[in-house]
Amino acid sequence: MMSVLRGVWRAGPVLSRTIAAIGGGYALAALFSVAVLALPMTRPQAVITGMLASFAIYTCAVIWVFAVRSAWRAWAGLLVAALPLLLAAWSVWSSSAGASQ
């Protein structure tokens, strides 16, 4: 029983990093693709820029998650990177919600 618990305890950080890489990387890429719409460029150009850059953002997020010392730092780094993107995406969402009414 103890060996099973020890195995689960050792797999915890790897599982956490994997979830951070898949879910956090996707969330970061999605936030970036929406936040780029706040830039001063035409809408079709912003959409294409966001789509293409999201692949690089996702890749960098996955590399970041497995490059840092701990799973806590991986999650913290994703959150720090997501906060400004969330603010920019929020401005896009709120401006498009006001335009549709």
N, C-alpha and C positions, 0 to 999 in steps of 0.2 A: 504494500500500500504506500509506503514511504517513497519507493522508487517512482511510482506513478505520479505522486505529488511533486517530486523533485523534477520530473520530466516536464510537467505542466508549468512549473515555476520557471524553468529555463526557457520554455517556448513562449512565455508571455511577452517579453520584449520584442521578439521576432514577429509574433502575431500582431502586436500593436504597431510596429513599423510597417508591416504589410498593409494593415488597414489604413494607416496614415498615407502610405504611398498611393494606394488605389483610390480611396475616398477623398483624402485631403488633396491629392494631386488633381483629381477631377474637379473638385470644388474650386480650387485655385485657378485652374484653366478656364472653367466656366465663368467665374467672376471676372477674370481678365477679358474674356471675349465680350462680356456685357459692358465692362468699364471703359473699353476702348471706344465705345460709342459716344462718350463724353468729350472725346478729343475734337478739335476743330478741323474736321475733314468731312467730305461728303459721306452720307450714310452707307452707300454700297462699298465705298473704299474702306470705311471703318469695319464693316462686317467681314470683308475678306481679310483685312489685317488682323482682326481678332481671331478669326478661324485659323489662319496660318500660324499666328504666334502662339495659339493655345497648345499646339503640339510641342513647341519648344518649352513652354511653361510647364506642361505636364512632365516632360522628360527631366527638366531641372528639378522639379519637386521630388520626383522619385529618387534621383541621385542624391538630393539633399537629405532625404529621410534616412537613407542607408549610410550616409557619410558622417553624420554627427555622432557624438559619443553615446548618447542615450536616447531612448524613445521619448522621454520628456522633452528634450531639446528639439527633437524632430517635430513634435506636436506644437511646441512653442514657436518654432520658426515658421511653420505653416500659418499659425494664427497671426503672427506679426506681419507676414506678407499679405494675408487676406484682409486685414483691417482697412488699409487705404483703398484696396480694390473694392471692398464692400461699400465704402463711402461713395466712391465714384459710381458704382453700379446703382446705388440707392438714388443718386441724383438723376441717373438716366431713367430709372423706373418711375420716380415721382414726376419727372417732366413728361414722360409719355403717358402717364395716367391722367394728368391734367389736360393733355392735348386731345385725348379721346372723349372727354366729357363735353 
